[in-house]
Amino acid sequence: MEKDFKRTLVTAALPYANGGVHIGHLAGVYVPADIYVRYQRLKKKDVLFVCGSDEHGVPITLLAKKKGCSPQEIVDHYHKLIRDSFEQFGISFDVFGRTTSKTHYQTASDFFRTLYDKGEFVEKESEQYYDEEAHTFLADRYITGECPHCHAEGAYGDQCEKCGTALSPTELINPKSAVSGSKPVLRKTRHWYLPLDKHQAWLEPWITEQHKEWRSNVMGQCKSWFDMGLQPRAVSRDLDWGIPVPVEGADGKVLYVWFDAPIGYISNTKELLPDTWETWWKDPSTRLVHFIGKDNIVFHCIVFPAMLRAEGSYILPDNVPANEFLNLEDRKISTSRNWAVWLHEYLEELPGKQDVLRYVLTANAPETKDNNFTWKDFQARNNNELVAVYGNFVNRALVLTQKYFDGVVPAAGELTEYDLATIREFTDVKTQVERLLDEFRFRDAQKEAMNLARIGNKYLADSEPWKVIKTDPERVKTILNIAIQLVANLAVAFEPFLPFSSSRLREMLAVGPIDWDRLGSTDLIEAGHKLGTPALLFEKIEDDVIDFQVNKLKEAERRNAEANYRANPVKADISFDDFEKLDIRVGTVLECERVPKADKLLRFLIADGLDNRTIVSGIAQHYKPEELVGKQVCFIANLPPRKLRGIESQGMILSAENFDGSLSVVTTLSEVKPGSEVK
């Protein structure tokens, strides 16, 4: 149950300034946060929406080195790109700051110094890998080598992505620096640690007993960490890009980015409200809500609260509605492989369709488990829901009012039982939507708002004003009055979800903002009010638009595979006698057809210079049968026959596998007689 707070401070995870924002970020953090803030504003609540770019850390220094520029140039570029993308997309931050600002440097330094002076840190010496060529200590993620478990190359110092095993850098076989490629050495270094183990005694009951309303995924991850026992966590690191540790003798050490970044919420608030920021961060009557993805749960539920409690004067978060991950076309989003839909590119390529993406991402919100985004589903939801349900109802109601009453809202006459039943269906929409939004169930709340359009479509279809106008024009006045009230309710209900569309709809209704408190009312638009010009609220998205986006992903995948291709290691030596046992020949393809009920198999009839032979080969996904008829191919002739899908295959056609997994059959430069041996 919602507590009685005077104001609500909403933070959204700081996007990292080494790239743009993609749909996974939007679905996991920024769209739900924006919906919630817009809803609070509509209720006339005192709310502040804080975010900004996270601009320190090793990845930024590596990108700067790769591009031959300074880290500051990198973060300046991406801060602007991210800020502008959010603004165009309608994410309504009150402030979007940055962690390279002077205010943030001072705030973070003061925060560290306060904890340091209170004795809240533990100073420890440890051995860490050091890159002697690049003159830097290496984060676990920037050490690669052979996995000691599955022996895959390219495993990271914290995890092998092939077998999923958690690792420490010293476990890697033949470790290498991802910065210079050289072999790192172990070197002693001294750092300050936040002793989370000392905070577990209050953190655990605070979360598990006092915040049972938190999402199960949040609670589950926190419990898992408590069960393992919290461990001290370094708050400093050896690096020259970041906020210097404000302690004598700490030359070359900066605040670890995980410690520095959440303080950005505070410094950004301070930058916006230099005189009153403490009201938002230190007054117990302020409610603090963090919107994050599941990869940030531990930092916002355990680490940051421990920092705030150690400082002593700050409030703690009241809720942390973390989402799971959004996949793209059934695969995990990968920024390094460019398997992503970038917001700034979407805004350029699908102009004016901000609300379509907001709608689809909310409908597919990964609130309780990982969910999936596909371009076909994007098209279907736009065409079948926004266009065919929402847009269709709005257009019919406005066009019929324009046609029959010159765009003037008619007065309702006597209501039938069906009219009253329809009204009863939507008058409780405010209660339902509010309950779901208060519980951070944005997907269900949007569905409840869409039910208004479904009710409206059914009402018009059942009432048939286009027929009734011929016999009972007075009845049509009532029908269209109710329909227009429903349209106005849609403009209000969708305001948190689809702000651009609600604004356009109000223009068509020729009204200003409608109070949220009036949602569910049947008198939002007065009789006699002149409506604006009807127009399509949403437009159908054609196949070619979707094909372009799908092909763009496929091309990114192909380029990534080409760039990262490495030939497989050469197999163990064999004797020349073993090679001579293989009978490799050239044959001409006489016939080629697909094998029924087998997606990968083609049946060949090969002229081999002796008797024609049948070979079944798994290359159907790489060739059309007609492309191969008449071609000469190399095949192994002396393999024992083998039945595949009931067909006896008398050999094996040779193919070369390309970097992207495509197959190319092996042939000769010039035509030879069928049966010619390959030597």
C-alpha positions in Angstrom: 0.0 0.0 0.0 1.3 3.5 -0.9 2.6 5.4 2.1 1.8 9.0 2.7 4.6 11.0 1.2 4.6 14.8 0.4 6.7 14.4 -2.7 8.3 11.7 -5.0 11.9 11.7 -6.3 12.2 9.4 -9.3 15.6 8.4 -10.7 16.4 6.5 -13.9 19.6 4.6 -14.3 22.4 6.8 -15.7 23.1 5.7 -19.3 26.8 5.0 -19.9 28.3 7.6 -22.2 30.2 5.3 -24.6 27.3 4.7 -27.0 23.7 5.5 -27.7 20.5 4.3 -26.1 18.8 1.2 -27.4 15.4 -0.4 -27.0 16.6 -2.6 -24.2 17.4 0.5 -22.1 14.1 2.1 -23.1 11.9 -1.0 -22.2 13.8 -1.7 -19.0 14.2 1.8 -17.5 13.2 4.9 -19.3 9.7 4.3 -20.7 8.3 2.9 -17.5 10.0 5.7 -15.5 8.5 8.3 -17.8 5.0 6.7 -17.6 5.2 6.8 -13.9 6.4 10.4 -13.7 3.8 11.7 -16.2 1.1 9.9 -14.2 2.3 11.6 -11.0 2.2 15.0 -12.7 -1.3 14.4 -14.0 -2.4 13.7 -10.4 -0.8 17.0 -9.5 1.7 15.3 -7.2 5.0 17.0 -6.3 7.5 14.9 -8.4 11.1 15.3 -9.6 12.5 13.2 -12.4 16.4 12.9 -12.3 18.8 11.4 -14.7 22.1 12.1 -16.5 25.0 10.4 -18.3 27.6 8.2 -16.5 30.9 9.4 -17.9 33.8 7.7 -16.1 35.3 4.2 -16.2 37.6 2.1 -18.3 35.4 1.5 -21.3 35.4 5.2 -22.1 39.2 5.4 -21.9 39.5 2.4 -24.2 37.1 3.9 -26.7 39.0 7.1 -26.6 42.3 5.3 -27.3 40.7 3.4 -30.2 39.4 6.6 -31.8 42.5 8.6 -31.1 40.8 11.3 -29.0 40.4 12.3 -25.3 37.9 10.6 -23.0 36.2 14.1 -22.6 35.6 14.2 -26.3 33.9 10.8 -26.2 31.6 11.7 -23.3 30.8 15.1 -24.8 29.6 13.4 -28.0 27.5 10.7 -26.4 26.1 12.9 -23.7 24.6 15.1 -26.4 23.4 12.2 -28.5 21.7 10.5 -25.5 20.2 13.7 -24.2 18.8 14.8 -27.6 17.4 11.3 -28.3 15.6 11.2 -24.9 14.2 14.7 -25.5 12.9 13.8 -29.0 11.4 10.6 -27.7 9.5 12.4 -25.0 11.3 11.2 -21.9 10.4 14.1 -19.6 13.4 14.5 -17.3 13.4 17.5 -15.0 17.2 17.4 -15.2 19.6 15.4 -17.3 23.1 16.1 -15.9 26.5 14.5 -16.2 29.1 13.0 -13.9 31.9 15.2 -15.4 30.3 18.4 -14.1 32.0 20.5 -11.5 29.0 20.0 -9.2 29.3 16.3 -9.4 33.1 16.2 -8.8 32.6 18.2 -5.7 29.6 16.3 -4.5 31.2 12.9 -5.0 34.5 14.0 -3.4 32.7 15.4 -0.4 30.6 12.2 -0.1 33.8 10.0 -0.1 35.6 12.3 2.4 32.6 12.2 4.8 32.7 8.4 4.8 36.5 8.4 5.0 36.5 10.7 8.0 33.8 8.6 9.8 36.0 5.5 9.4 33.5 3.8 7.1 36.1 2.4 4.7 38.6 -0.4 5.1 42.0 0.1 3.5 43.5 -3.1 1.9 46.5 -4.1 -0.2 46.0 -6.7 -2.9 47.6 -8.1 -6.1 45.9 -7.2 -9.4 46.9 -7.6 -13.0 48.9 -4.7 -14.4 49.5 -3.9 -18.1 53.2 -2.8 -18.3 52.9 -1.7 -21.9 49.8 0.5 -21.3 50.9 1.4 -17.7 47.6 0.7 -16.1 45.9 -1.8 -13.8 43.3 -3.9 -15.5 39.6 -4.3 -14.6 38.6 -8.0 -14.7 36.7 -7.4 -17.9 39.8 -6.2 -19.7 41.7 -9.4 -19.1 41.1 -12.3 -21.6 42.5 -15.8 -21.9 41.6 -19.4 -22.2 38.8 -20.6 -20.0 40.1 -23.2 -17.5 36.8 -25.1 -17.7 35.7 -25.3 -21.4 39.1 -24.1 -22.8 37.4 -21.5 -25.1 39.6 -18.7 -26.1 38.6 -15.1 -25.3 37.1 -15.8 -21.9 37.0 -12.6 -19.7 38.5 -12.2 -16.3 35.1 -12.3 -14.6 33.2 -14.8 -16.8 33.5 -17.2 -19.7 30.6 -16.3 -22.1 30.8 -19.6 -23.8 30.2 -21.9 -20.8 28.9 -19.2 -18.4 31.3 -20.0 -15.6 32.2 -17.2 -13.2 35.9 -16.6 -13.1 38.6 -14.6 -11.4 41.5 -13.2 -13.6 44.1 -15.4 -12.1 42.2 -18.5 -13.2 42.6 -17.7 -16.9 45.1 -19.7 -18.9 47.6 -17.5 -20.8 45.9 -14.2 -19.8 46.2 -11.2 -22.1 45.5 -7.5 -21.7 42.5 -6.4 -23.7 44.1 -2.9 -23.8 47.5 -3.6 -25.4 47.4 -7.4 -26.1 50.5 -7.9 -23.9 50.8 -10.4 -21.0 49.8 -8.7 -17.7 51.8 -9.1 -14.5 50.5 -9.2 -10.9 51.4 -6.1 -9.0 50.4 -4.9 -5.5 48.1 -2.0 -5.1 46.3 -0.3 -2.2 42.6 0.6 -2.2 39.7 1.6 0.0 36.7 -0.8 0.4 33.2 -0.3 1.6 32.6 -3.2 4.1 29.2 -4.3 3.0 29.5 -7.3 5.3 29.1 -4.9 8.2 25.9 -3.5 6.7 24.2 -6.9 6.2 22.7 -6.9 9.7 20.4 -4.0 8.9 20.2 -4.3 5.1 18.7 -7.8 5.1 15.7 -7.2 7.3 15.2 -3.7 5.8 14.6 -5.4 2.4 13.1 -8.8 3.2 10.8 -7.6 6.0 10.1 -3.9 5.5 9.8 -4.1 1.7 7.9 -7.2 0.9 6.0 -5.3 -1.8 9.1 -5.1 -4.0 9.1 -7.2 -7.2 10.0 -10.8 -6.8 13.0 -10.5 -9.2 14.4 -7.7 -7.0 13.8 -9.6 -3.8 15.2 -12.8 -5.2 18.5 -11.3 -6.3 19.0 -9.5 -3.0 18.3 -12.7 -1.0 20.8 -14.5 -3.2 23.5 -12.0 -2.2 22.5 -12.1 1.4 22.7 -15.9 1.4 26.2 -15.8 0.0 27.2 -13.2 2.6 28.1 -9.6 1.6 31.7 -8.9 1.0 33.8 -5.6 1.1 33.7 -3.8 -2.2 36.5 -1.5 -3.5 35.5 2.1 -3.9 38.7 3.3 -5.6 40.8 2.1 -8.5 44.0 2.9 -10.4 43.1 5.1 -13.3 43.7 8.6 -14.7 40.1 9.2 -15.9 37.7 9.9 -13.1 37.3 11.8 -9.8 40.5 11.8 -7.8 40.3 10.1 -4.4 40.4 13.1 -2.1 42.9 11.6 0.4 46.6 12.4 0.7 48.8 9.8 -0.9 46.2 8.6 -3.3 47.9 9.8 -6.5 46.8 8.0 -9.6 43.6 6.7 -7.9 40.1 7.7 -8.7 36.7 6.8 -7.3 35.4 3.5 -8.8 32.7 4.3 -11.3 30.1 2.2 -9.4 30.6 4.5 -6.3 30.8 7.7 -8.3 27.8 7.1 -10.6 24.8 6.8 -8.1 26.0 10.0 -6.4 25.2 11.5 -9.8 21.5 11.4 -8.9 22.3 13.7 -5.9 24.6 16.1 -7.8 22.2 16.4 -10.7 19.4 17.3 -8.3 21.8 19.8 -6.6 22.6 21.4 -10.0 18.9 21.8 -10.8 17.9 23.0 -7.3 21.0 24.3 -5.5 18.9 25.8 -2.7 16.3 23.1 -2.0 18.0 19.8 -3.1 18.2 18.5 0.4 14.5 18.5 0.7 14.4 15.8 -2.0 17.3 13.7 -0.6 17.1 14.2 3.2 13.5 14.8 4.2 11.8 11.6 5.3 8.5 12.8 3.7 10.1 12.3 0.3 9.6 9.1 -1.5 12.7 7.8 -3.4 12.0 5.4 -6.4 14.8 4.0 -8.6 14.0 2.7 -12.1 16.7 0.4 -13.2 17.4 -2.8 -15.2 18.1 -6.1 -13.4 21.8 -5.7 -13.9 21.7 -2.8 -11.4 19.6 -4.3 -8.7 22.5 -5.0 -6.3 23.9 -1.5 -6.7 20.6 0.2 -6.0 19.2 -2.1 -3.4 22.3 -3.0 -1.4 25.3 -0.9 -2.3 23.9 2.6 -2.7 21.6 2.3 0.4 24.7 1.2 2.4 26.6 4.3 1.1 23.6 6.5 2.0 23.2 5.0 5.5 26.9 5.2 6.1 26.8 8.9 5.3 24.0 9.3 7.8 21.8 12.1 6.5 20.1 10.7 3.4 16.7 8.9 2.9 16.7 5.4 1.5 14.8 4.1 -1.6 11.1 3.2 -1.0 10.9 1.1 -4.1 13.2 -0.2 -6.9 10.9 -1.5 -9.7 13.7 -3.2 -11.7 12.8 -4.8 -15.0 14.3 -7.9 -16.6 16.0 -7.8 -20.1 14.4 -7.3 -23.5 15.8 -9.5 -26.3 15.8 -8.6 -29.9 14.6 -11.1 -32.5 15.0 -13.9 -30.0 18.6 -13.0 -29.2 20.3 -11.1 -26.4 20.9 -7.5 -27.4 24.6 -6.9 -27.9 26.0 -3.4 -28.4 29.5 -4.8 -29.3 28.0 -6.8 -32.1 25.6 -4.0 -33.0 22.6 -6.4 -32.5 20.4 -3.5 -31.3 17.8 -1.0 -32.3 19.3 2.4 -31.5 17.0 5.2 -30.4 18.7 7.9 -32.4 18.5 5.8 -35.6 14.9 4.9 -34.9 14.0 8.6 -34.6 15.6 9.3 -38.0 14.2 6.2 -39.9 10.7 6.2 -38.4 10.0 9.9 -37.9 6.8 10.8 -35.9 6.5 7.2 -34.6 7.7 7.8 -31.0 4.5 6.6 -29.6 4.4 3.4 -31.6 7.7 2.4 -30.1 6.6 3.5 -26.6 3.4 1.4 -27.0 5.1 -1.7 -28.2 7.9 -1.6 -25.6 5.2 -1.1 -22.8 3.1 -4.0 -24.3 6.2 -6.2 -24.2 7.6 -4.8 -21.0 9.9 -7.4 -19.3 8.4 -6.7 -15.9 8.6 -10.3 -14.5 10.8 -12.1 -17.0 12.9 -11.5 -20.1 10.8 -10.6 -23.1 11.3 -10.3 -26.8 11.0 -7.5 -29.4 10.6 -8.4 -33.1 10.0 -6.1 -36.0 7.0 -8.3 -37.1 5.4 -7.9 -33.7 6.1 -4.1 -33.8 4.3 -4.0 -37.2 1.4 -6.2 -36.0 0.8 -4.2 -32.8 0.8 -0.9 -34.7 -1.5 -2.2 -37.5 -3.8 -4.4 -35.5 -4.0 -2.4 -32.3 -3.0 1.2 -32.7 -4.5 1.6 -36.2 -7.3 -1.0 -36.2 -8.5 -0.5 -32.6 -7.5 2.9 -31.2 -7.1 4.9 -34.4 -10.1 3.3 -36.0 -12.5 4.2 -33.2 -11.3 7.7 -32.9 -11.5 8.3 -36.7 -15.0 6.8 -36.9 -16.4 8.9 -34.0 -14.9 12.2 -35.2 -15.7 11.6 -38.9 -19.3 10.6 -38.2 -19.7 13.7 -36.0 -18.3 15.9 -38.7 -20.5 14.2 -41.4 -23.8 14.3 -39.5 -23.5 17.4 -37.2 -20.8 19.5 -38.9 -18.3 18.7 -36.2 -20.4 20.0 -33.4 -20.8 17.7 -30.4 -24.5 16.8 -30.2 -26.4 16.7 -26.9 -27.3 13.2 -25.6 -31.0 12.4 -25.4 -32.6 9.6 -23.4 -30.1 6.8 -22.6 -31.0 3.2 -23.4 -30.0 0.3 -21.2 -27.2 -0.5 -23.7 -26.0 3.1 -23.4 -25.9 2.8 -19.7 -24.2 -0.6 -19.8 -21.5 0.8 -22.1 -21.0 3.8 -19.8 -20.6 1.5 -16.8 -17.9 -0.4 -18.7 -15.6 2.6 -18.8 -16.4 4.8 -15.8 -14.2 2.8 -13.5 -11.2 3.0 -15.9 -9.5 5.6 -13.6 -9.6 3.3 -10.6 -8.2 0.4 -12.6 -5.4 2.3 -14.4 -4.4 4.0 -11.1 -4.2 0.8 -9.2 -2.0 -0.8 -11.8 0.3 2.2 -12.2 0.7 2.5 -8.4 1.8 -1.2 -8.5 4.3 -0.4 -11.3 2.3 -2.8 -13.6 2.6 -0.6 -16.7 1.9 -3.3 -19.3 -1.5 -4.1 -17.7 -2.3 -0.4 -17.2 -1.8 0.3 -20.9 -3.9 -2.7 -21.7 -6.7 -1.3 -19.5 -6.4 2.1 -21.3 -6.7 0.3 -24.7 -9.9 -1.3 -23.5 -11.6 2.1 -23.8 -11.0 1.9 -27.6 -12.3 -1.6 -27.7 -15.4 -0.6 -25.8 -15.9 2.3 -28.2 -15.5 0.2 -31.4 -18.0 -2.4 -30.1 -20.5 0.4 -29.1 -20.4 2.0 -32.6 -20.6 -1.4 -34.3 -23.6 -2.5 -32.2 -25.3 0.9 -32.4 -24.8 1.4 -36.2 -25.3 5.2 -36.3 -24.7 5.2 -40.1 -27.9 3.2 -40.4 -29.9 4.7 -37.6 -29.3 8.2 -39.0 -31.9 7.4 -41.8 -34.7 6.6 -39.3 -33.8 8.2 -36.0 -31.4 11.2 -36.1 -32.1 12.0 -32.5 -30.8 8.6 -31.4 -27.6 9.2 -33.4 -27.0 12.4 -31.3 -26.9 10.2 -28.2 -24.7 7.6 -29.8 -22.1 10.1 -31.0 -22.1 12.1 -27.8 -21.2 8.9 -25.9 -18.6 8.1 -28.5 -17.0 11.5 -28.3 -16.8 11.2 -24.5 -15.0 7.9 -25.0 -12.5 9.6 -27.4 -11.8 12.3 -24.8 -11.3 9.7 -22.1 -8.8 8.0 -24.4 -6.8 11.2 -24.7 -6.6 11.4 -20.9 -6.0 7.7 -20.2 -3.1 7.5 -22.8 -1.4 10.7 -21.7 1.2 8.9 -19.5 1.8 6.2 -22.2 1.5 8.0 -25.6 2.0 11.7 -24.9 2.4 12.7 -28.6 -0.8 11.0 -29.7 -2.8 12.4 -26.8 -1.6 15.9 -27.8 -2.7 15.3 -31.4 -6.0 13.9 -30.3 -6.7 16.9 -28.1 -6.0 19.1 -31.2 -8.7 17.1 -33.1 -11.0 17.5 -30.2 -10.1 21.2 -30.0 -9.6 21.1 -26.3 -6.7 21.8 -23.9 -5.4 19.4 -21.2 -8.1 17.5 -19.4 -7.7 16.9 -15.7 -6.7 13.3 -14.8 -9.3 13.4 -12.0 -12.0 13.6 -14.7 -11.0 10.3 -16.3 -14.0 8.0 -16.6 -16.5 10.9 -16.8 -19.2 11.1 -19.4 -19.2 14.9 -19.7 -15.6 15.7 -20.7 -16.7 17.5 -23.9 -19.8 19.7 -23.6 -22.6 19.5 -26.1 -22.3 22.3 -28.7 -18.5 22.2 -28.7 -17.0 22.5 -32.2 -14.4 19.8 -32.9 -11.3 20.2 -34.8 -10.5 18.6 -38.2 -10.4 14.7 -38.0 -7.2 13.1 -39.1 -5.6 9.6 -38.8 -4.1 9.3 -35.4 -1.9 6.3 -36.5 -0.9 5.0 -39.9 -0.3 1.5 -41.2 3.3 0.4 -41.4 4.0 -1.5 -44.6 6.2 -4.5 -45.1 9.0 -2.7 -46.8 9.6 -0.6 -43.7 9.9 -3.7 -41.6 12.0 -5.5 -44.2 14.5 -2.6 -44.1 14.9 -2.9 -40.3 15.3 -6.7 -40.4 17.8 -6.5 -43.2 19.7 -3.8 -41.3 20.1 -6.2 -38.4 21.2 -9.1 -40.7 23.8 -6.8 -42.3 25.1 -5.8 -38.9 25.4 -9.5 -38.0 27.2 -10.3 -41.2 29.7 -7.4 -40.8 30.4 -8.4 -37.2 30.9 -12.1 -38.1 33.3 -11.0 -40.9 35.2 -8.7 -38.7 35.6 -11.3 -35.9 36.2 -14.3 -38.2 39.1 -16.5 -37.3 39.8 -19.8 -39.1 39.5 -22.9 -36.9 42.9 -24.4 -35.8 44.3 -27.0 -38.2 43.4 -30.5 -37.1 46.0 -33.0 -36.0 48.4 -34.4 -38.7 47.3 -37.5 -40.6 49.5 -39.9 -42.7 49.7 -39.6 -46.5 48.4 -43.1 -46.6 45.2 -42.0 -44.7 44.7 -39.2 -47.2 45.1 -41.6 -50.2 42.2 -43.7 -48.8 39.8 -40.9 -49.6 38.3 -41.2 -53.1 37.3 -37.6 -54.0 35.8 -37.1 -57.4 34.0 -34.6 -59.6 30.4 -35.2 -60.7 27.8 -33.3 -62.6 24.4 -32.6 -61.0 21.7 -34.1 -63.1 18.8 -33.5 -60.7 18.3 -31.6 -57.4 15.2 -31.3 -55.3 14.2 -30.7 -51.7 13.7 -33.6 -49.4 10.0 -33.5 -48.1 9.6 -32.4 -44.5 13.3 -31.7 -44.1 14.3 -28.0 -44.1 18.1 -28.6 -44.6 18.3 -31.5 -47.0 18.6 -31.6 -50.8 18.6 -34.9 -52.9 21.1 -34.9 -55.7 21.4 -37.3 -58.7 25.1 -37.1 -59.7 26.7 -38.3 -62.9 29.9 -39.8 -61.6 31.3 -41.3 -64.9 30.2 -44.8 -63.9 26.7 -45.3 -62.6 24.7 -42.3 -61.6 24.4 -42.0 -57.8 22.1 -40.4 -55.2 23.6 -38.1 -52.6 21.7 -36.3 -49.8 23.3 -33.1 -48.6 22.4 -30.6 -45.8 22.7 -27.4 -47.9 19.1 -26.6 -48.6 19.3 -23.3 -46.6 22.2 -22.1 -48.8 21.0 -23.0 -52.3 17.9 -23.3 -54.3 17.7 -26.7 -56.1 17.6 -25.1 -59.6 20.8 -23.2 -58.9 22.8 -26.5 -58.7 21.4 -28.5 -61.7 24.2 -28.7 -64.4 26.9 -27.7 -61.9 30.0 -29.8 -61.2 30.7 -30.6 -57.6 33.3 -32.4 -55.6 32.2 -35.4 -53.6 33.6 -38.3 -51.5 32.8 -41.4 -53.4 33.9 -44.2 -51.1 31.9 -43.5 -48.0 29.5 -46.4 -47.0 25.9 -45.7 -47.9 23.8 -44.0 -45.2 20.0 -43.5 -45.0 18.7 -40.0 -44.5 14.9 -39.5 -44.3 14.5 -42.9 -45.9 16.8 -42.0 -48.9 20.1 -43.9 -49.3 22.9 -41.4 -49.7 25.9 -42.7 -51.6 28.6 -40.2 -50.7 29.2 -36.7 -49.4 29.3 -33.4 -51.3 32.1 -31.1 -50.2 31.4 -27.6 -49.1 33.4 -24.7 -47.6 31.9 -22.9 -44.6 32.3 -19.1 -44.8 32.7 -16.7 -41.8 29.0 -16.2 -41.6 28.1 -19.8 -41.6 27.1 -19.9 -45.2 28.2 -22.9 -47.3 29.7 -22.9 -50.8 30.0 -26.2 -52.7 33.5 -27.1 -53.8 33.9 -27.2 -57.6 36.6 -26.9 -60.3 37.9 -23.9 -62.2 37.2 -25.5 -65.6 34.8 -28.4 -66.6 36.2 -31.9 -66.4 34.7 -35.3 -67.2 32.4 -36.7 -64.6 34.2 -39.2 -62.4 37.6 -37.3 -62.6 39.5 -37.9 -59.4 40.7 -35.1 -57.1 44.4 -35.6 -56.3 
